[in-house]
Amino acid sequence: MAADAPVDASTESLSGPAPDPIALHRADPAAWPFLLQTVSAGARSTCTLLLFADRDSPPISGPADRLNDLESAWRSERCAQDSGQPFCGGWFVYLGYETTGCIEPKLELPRPRPDLPDVHAQRCRGALIIDHVDGAARLVGEAPEVVAEMREALAGRLGAEPAVPPPALEIEVDELMVIESYAHVHHIVSNVTGRLRPDASPVDVIRAVFPGGTITGCPKVRCMEIIAELEQVGRGPYTGSMGYLGLDGRLDLNILIRSMWVTGREVHFRTGAGIVADSEPVSELAETEAKARGLLRALRP
């Protein structure tokens, strides 16, 4: 599947201190609705992305099968973006755990409480990007007029080659079982890279790997059936994903674990531990409580 000719994205560096992305969001949440931030010291790319929404484009939001609508939208607008930036136009993407129902139709998953959309994707034509290494801030958009619109929004609130990889079949494990330490837990992390078939879309990648195997187990589908039988309530955001999809096919999604979601005056979160053959119940419970403790501390005034 060949991409269209590269489209030069527009980039503008900002002078002075970087704008506060949270203040921008609070001042105009309709214009700046989505903040994506890398905080892990071991991450390959450490930056903050505050996505600039296209207010004229209705979101793709609803049940799991709307993942197909996201793929159709991407295929209709896809183009190479010759900018060198992680994101310069595309979609914000949220996938609840129950999106798996579109990928594995045999799964009968209970609905989560509260019952949120399985899929939510919002067209975003640009972003404010803040580099964590040097603190530099820049506006990136699909076209100069998008950057001009973002610049106006900032002023009002606060003083080449296609990126689609060539066909190949190799898979490489760059990192294997590396320990990453955080405030309350340690993670074992592996990094796997490969190249897509030329006919594969970003949504094909989602269908192949979602949800992450580290929070399901193997064999994946049967493990998810057992989890549903034991938990008896849908997971919603928990162990789903959030991130962005670019017009050029760049896709960056996380796994939503230590995360909170707010409905009205209620705050919801979930924690868990991976049960394996030699698990000790007391230790697994202690791990679950340690994960919850960090979230509860964040809620203290």
NUDODREN-739924 format. One line per 4 residues: number of its first residue (from 0); their letters; for each residue y, x, z of C-alpha. Coordinates in nm, 4 decimals, always signed. Each point is the difference from the previous one (the first is absolute). Layout:
NUDODREN-739924
NUM) a) Y/X/Z; ... $
//
This chain:
NUDODREN-739924
0) maad) +0.0000/+0.0000/+0.0000; +0.3048/+0.1894/-0.1207; +0.3299/-0.0224/+0.1831; +0.3275/-0.0741/-0.1747 $
4) apvd) +0.2386/+0.2866/-0.0743; +0.1452/+0.1590/+0.3144; +0.3076/-0.1716/+0.1387; +0.2538/+0.2231/+0.1726 $
8) aste) +0.0641/-0.1311/+0.3479; +0.3437/+0.0493/+0.1462; +0.0515/+0.2163/+0.3081; +0.3150/+0.0614/+0.2042 $
12) slsg) +0.0238/+0.2332/+0.2988; +0.2061/-0.1181/+0.2964; +0.2401/+0.2353/+0.1732; +0.0404/+0.0215/+0.3755 $
16) papd) -0.2442/-0.1255/+0.2635; -0.2807/-0.2242/-0.1224; +0.0587/-0.3731/+0.0540; -0.1936/-0.1629/+0.2819 $
20) pial) -0.2695/-0.2040/-0.1792; -0.0547/-0.2331/+0.2962; +0.3731/-0.0751/+0.0187; +0.0006/-0.0712/-0.3729 $
24) hrad) -0.2901/-0.2401/+0.0349; +0.1607/-0.1806/+0.2917; +0.3290/-0.0314/-0.1880; -0.1576/-0.1446/-0.3163 $
28) paaw) -0.3752/-0.0699/+0.0372; -0.0116/-0.1890/-0.3314; +0.1162/+0.3097/-0.1907; -0.1911/+0.2609/+0.2039 $
32) pfll) -0.3099/-0.1850/+0.1286; -0.2705/+0.2696/+0.0106; -0.0015/+0.3318/+0.1863; -0.2878/+0.2394/-0.0709 $
36) qtvs) -0.0008/+0.3171/+0.2040; -0.2343/+0.2965/+0.0303; -0.0050/+0.1464/+0.3495; -0.3232/+0.2022/+0.0016 $
40) agar) +0.0659/+0.3729/+0.0136; -0.3056/+0.0596/-0.2173; +0.1086/-0.2295/-0.2837; +0.0528/+0.1519/-0.3435 $
44) stct) +0.3229/-0.1903/-0.0517; +0.2310/-0.0686/+0.2926; +0.2804/-0.2373/-0.0854; +0.1513/-0.3374/+0.0760 $
48) lllf) +0.0154/-0.2649/-0.2723; +0.2244/-0.3036/+0.0450; -0.0823/-0.2228/-0.2964; +0.2745/-0.1925/-0.1815 $
52) adrd) -0.1207/-0.3516/-0.0842; +0.0502/-0.1844/-0.3273; +0.1332/-0.3277/+0.1370; -0.0504/-0.1783/-0.3320 $
56) sppi) -0.3757/+0.0604/-0.0064; -0.2086/-0.2356/+0.2158; -0.2678/+0.1755/+0.2049; -0.3668/-0.0079/-0.0918 $
60) sgpa) -0.1250/-0.1502/+0.3235; -0.2963/-0.2071/+0.1088; -0.3802/+0.0063/+0.0066; -0.2175/+0.2950/-0.0920 $
64) drln) -0.0296/-0.0878/-0.3695; +0.3719/+0.0698/-0.0443; -0.1080/+0.3638/-0.0217; -0.0798/-0.0888/-0.3618 $
68) dles) +0.3606/-0.1163/-0.0505; +0.1245/+0.3349/+0.1310; -0.2184/+0.1789/-0.2523; +0.1318/-0.2214/-0.2825 $
72) awrs) +0.3596/+0.0645/+0.1070; -0.0572/+0.3762/+0.0113; -0.1697/+0.0042/-0.3405; +0.2889/-0.1962/-0.1557 $
76) erca) +0.2669/+0.2378/+0.1322; -0.1782/+0.3318/+0.0333; +0.1755/+0.3070/-0.1358; +0.0077/+0.3700/+0.0709 $
80) qdsg) +0.2860/+0.1056/+0.2263; +0.1116/+0.3584/-0.0482; +0.1788/+0.0603/+0.3295; -0.2183/+0.2094/+0.2308 $
84) qpfc) +0.0690/-0.2490/+0.2812; -0.2730/-0.1734/+0.2033; +0.1458/-0.3404/-0.0906; +0.2668/-0.1043/-0.2463 $
88) ggwf) -0.0839/-0.3632/-0.0660; -0.2984/-0.2322/+0.0288; -0.1316/-0.2179/+0.2810; -0.0256/-0.0004/+0.3762 $
92) vylg) -0.3639/-0.0903/+0.0708; -0.1595/-0.1548/+0.3086; -0.3730/-0.0795/+0.0055; -0.1536/-0.1812/+0.2944 $
96) yett) -0.3579/+0.0765/+0.0943; -0.1097/-0.3344/-0.1490; +0.1022/+0.1210/-0.3485; -0.3570/+0.1268/-0.0057 $
100) gcie) -0.1035/-0.3577/-0.0810; +0.1323/+0.0507/-0.3533; -0.1847/+0.3296/-0.0362; -0.3318/-0.1047/+0.1576 $
104) pkle) -0.0278/-0.3789/-0.0604; -0.3266/-0.0245/+0.1975; +0.1867/+0.0822/+0.3202; +0.0887/-0.3027/+0.2118 $
108) lprp) +0.2766/+0.1254/+0.2257; +0.1686/-0.2124/+0.2680; +0.3733/-0.0581/-0.0321; +0.2292/+0.2075/+0.2217 $
112) rpdl) +0.2282/-0.1384/+0.2681; +0.2853/-0.0205/-0.0791; -0.0977/-0.0791/-0.3584; +0.2096/+0.2366/-0.2135 $
116) pdvh) -0.0213/+0.0462/-0.3794; -0.2885/+0.2190/-0.1097; +0.2158/+0.1587/-0.2719; +0.3753/+0.0511/-0.0061 $
120) aqrc) +0.1710/+0.2089/-0.2674; +0.3748/+0.0130/-0.0587; +0.1651/+0.1518/-0.3051; +0.2244/+0.2897/+0.1034 $
124) rgal) +0.2043/+0.1842/-0.2619; +0.1130/+0.2941/+0.2090; -0.0001/+0.1722/+0.3366; +0.1931/+0.2121/+0.2431 $
128) iidh) -0.2114/+0.3124/+0.0567; +0.0614/+0.2340/+0.2938; -0.1853/+0.3325/+0.0018; -0.1230/+0.0942/+0.3474 $
132) vdga) -0.0005/+0.3726/-0.0787; +0.3678/+0.0505/-0.0853; +0.1451/-0.3400/+0.0943; +0.1310/-0.0542/-0.3525 $
136) arlv) +0.0488/-0.3596/-0.1106; -0.0029/-0.1345/-0.3534; +0.0060/-0.3298/-0.1835; -0.2678/-0.0479/-0.2634 $
140) geap) -0.0208/-0.2942/-0.2393; -0.1585/-0.1145/-0.3226; +0.3363/+0.0205/-0.1782; +0.3566/+0.1184/+0.0704 $
144) evva) +0.1152/-0.3563/+0.0664; -0.2577/-0.0312/+0.2801; +0.1330/+0.3162/+0.1655; +0.3546/-0.1346/-0.0398 $
148) emre) -0.1050/-0.3251/+0.1700; -0.1562/+0.1932/+0.2881; +0.3100/+0.2169/+0.0319; +0.2119/-0.3141/+0.0209 $
152) alag) -0.2325/-0.1431/+0.2653; +0.0324/+0.3215/+0.2001; +0.3776/+0.0062/-0.0300; +0.0223/-0.3594/+0.1109 $
156) rlga) -0.2125/+0.0495/+0.3110; +0.0506/+0.3619/+0.1007; +0.3054/+0.2116/-0.0337; -2.2475/+0.9117/-2.4749 $
160) epav) -0.3592/-0.0173/+0.0199; -0.1769/-0.3167/+0.1055; -0.1109/+0.0091/+0.3606; -0.3313/-0.1662/-0.0903 $
164) pppa) -0.2565/+0.2804/+0.0407; -0.2078/+0.1136/-0.2961; -0.3620/-0.1130/-0.0170; -0.2523/+0.1989/+0.1990 $
168) leie) -0.2823/-0.0648/+0.2411; +0.0242/+0.2758/+0.2583; +0.0296/-0.0813/+0.3690; +0.1126/+0.2629/+0.2501 $
172) vdel) +0.0084/+0.0027/+0.3810; +0.3137/+0.1993/+0.0837; -0.0330/-0.0392/+0.3772; -0.3127/-0.0851/+0.1970 $
176) mvie) +0.0078/-0.1374/+0.3556; +0.3307/+0.1596/+0.1011; +0.1248/-0.0901/+0.3492; +0.3476/-0.1596/+0.0155 $
180) syah) +0.1361/-0.0569/+0.3510; +0.2399/-0.2782/+0.0972; +0.1526/-0.1153/+0.3281; -0.2953/-0.2138/+0.1074 $
184) vhhi) -0.2923/+0.0807/-0.2312; -0.1515/+0.2630/-0.2273; -0.0991/-0.0800/-0.3589; -0.2647/+0.1633/-0.2179 $
188) vsnv) +0.1520/+0.0094/-0.3498; -0.1475/+0.0831/-0.3396; +0.1863/+0.0092/-0.3321; -0.1716/-0.0930/-0.3263 $
192) tgrl) +0.1635/+0.0352/-0.3424; -0.1114/-0.0965/-0.3475; +0.1225/-0.1161/-0.3402; +0.0026/-0.3534/-0.1335 $
196) rpda) -0.1707/-0.1148/-0.3148; +0.2627/-0.0636/-0.2695; -0.0718/-0.3743/+0.0089; +0.0326/-0.0312/+0.3797 $
200) spvd) +0.3027/-0.1658/+0.1591; +0.1403/+0.0511/+0.3511; -0.1460/-0.3369/+0.0979; -0.3401/+0.1243/-0.1194 $
204) vira) +0.0397/+0.2781/+0.2571; +0.0737/-0.2583/+0.2694; -0.3070/-0.1978/-0.1010; -0.2113/+0.3166/+0.0216 $
208) vfpg) +0.1042/+0.1190/+0.3458; +0.1648/-0.2843/+0.1939; -0.0301/-0.0344/+0.2942; -0.0357/+0.3583/+0.1148 $
212) gtit) -0.3579/+0.0943/+0.0766; +0.0921/+0.1609/+0.3317; +0.0764/-0.3435/+0.1451; -0.3008/-0.1832/-0.1446 $
216) gcpk) -0.3039/+0.2235/-0.0032; -0.2858/+0.0360/-0.2454; -0.1578/-0.1857/-0.1742; +0.3486/-0.1404/-0.0297 $
220) vrcm) -0.0516/-0.3655/-0.0873; -0.2777/-0.0552/+0.2544; +0.2038/+0.1724/+0.2706; +0.2952/-0.2286/-0.0754 $
224) eiia) -0.2280/-0.3026/+0.0290; -0.1182/+0.1187/+0.3419; +0.3590/+0.0683/+0.1108; +0.1018/-0.3531/-0.1026 $
228) eleq) -0.2964/-0.1474/+0.1887; +0.0910/+0.1908/+0.3168; +0.3792/-0.0358/-0.0068; +0.0032/-0.3625/-0.1250 $
232) vgrg) +0.3694/+0.0213/-0.0876; +0.1731/+0.1489/-0.3008; +0.1741/+0.3347/+0.0299; +0.3108/-0.0740/-0.2073 $
236) pytg) +0.2160/+0.3158/-0.0177; -0.2354/+0.2003/+0.2252; -0.1961/+0.2504/-0.2133; +0.1724/-0.1323/-0.3120 $
240) smgy) +0.2512/+0.2120/-0.1934; +0.3690/+0.0340/-0.0736; +0.1876/+0.2233/-0.2438; +0.1370/+0.0041/-0.3524 $
244) lgld) -0.1098/-0.0193/-0.3639; +0.2216/+0.1681/-0.2602; +0.0471/-0.1040/-0.3615; -0.1565/+0.3311/-0.0974 $
248) grld) -0.3167/-0.0704/+0.1978; +0.0784/+0.1987/+0.3140; -0.1659/-0.1840/+0.2870; +0.0378/+0.0967/+0.3653 $
252) lnil) -0.1628/-0.2215/+0.2634; -0.0765/+0.0554/+0.3659; -0.2534/-0.1617/+0.2329; +0.1743/-0.2274/+0.2492 $
256) irsm) -0.1477/+0.0834/+0.3386; +0.2497/+0.0591/+0.2825; +0.2401/-0.2582/-0.1358; +0.1703/-0.3137/+0.1273 $
260) wvtg) +0.1028/-0.3216/-0.1708; +0.2482/-0.2531/+0.1316; -0.0153/-0.3782/-0.0391; +0.2873/-0.1797/+0.1673 $
264) revh) +0.0207/+0.1356/+0.3551; -0.3586/+0.1274/+0.0004; -0.1130/+0.3577/-0.0654; -0.3578/+0.0568/-0.1166 $
268) frtg) -0.2095/+0.3145/-0.0290; -0.3656/+0.0971/+0.0051; -0.1935/+0.3132/+0.0874; -0.3608/+0.1025/-0.0321 $
272) agiv) -0.2479/+0.2853/-0.0128; -0.2681/+0.0995/-0.2460; -0.3481/-0.0831/+0.1303; -0.2702/+0.2429/-0.1129 $
276) adse) -0.3643/+0.0576/+0.0911; +0.0715/+0.2247/+0.2986; +0.3078/-0.1836/+0.1293; +0.0439/-0.0388/+0.3731 $
280) pvse) +0.1520/-0.3412/+0.0842; +0.2178/+0.1361/+0.2818; +0.1439/+0.2717/-0.2250; +0.0660/-0.2424/-0.2869 $
284) laet) +0.1811/-0.2360/+0.2359; +0.2090/+0.2890/+0.1338; +0.0950/+0.0980/-0.3560; +0.1047/-0.3582/-0.0790 $
288) eaka) +0.2111/-0.0190/+0.3158; +0.1649/+0.3361/-0.0753; +0.1054/-0.1257/-0.3432; +0.1379/-0.3211/+0.1491 $
292) rgll) +0.1853/+0.1903/+0.2709; +0.2238/+0.1749/-0.2504; +0.0972/-0.3289/-0.1641; +0.0721/-0.1649/+0.3342 $
296) ralr) +0.2235/+0.2919/+0.1009; +0.2033/-0.0511/-0.3166; +0.0810/-0.3542/+0.1173; +0.1400/+0.1090/+0.3363 $
300) p) +0.3808/-0.0215/+0.0265 $
//
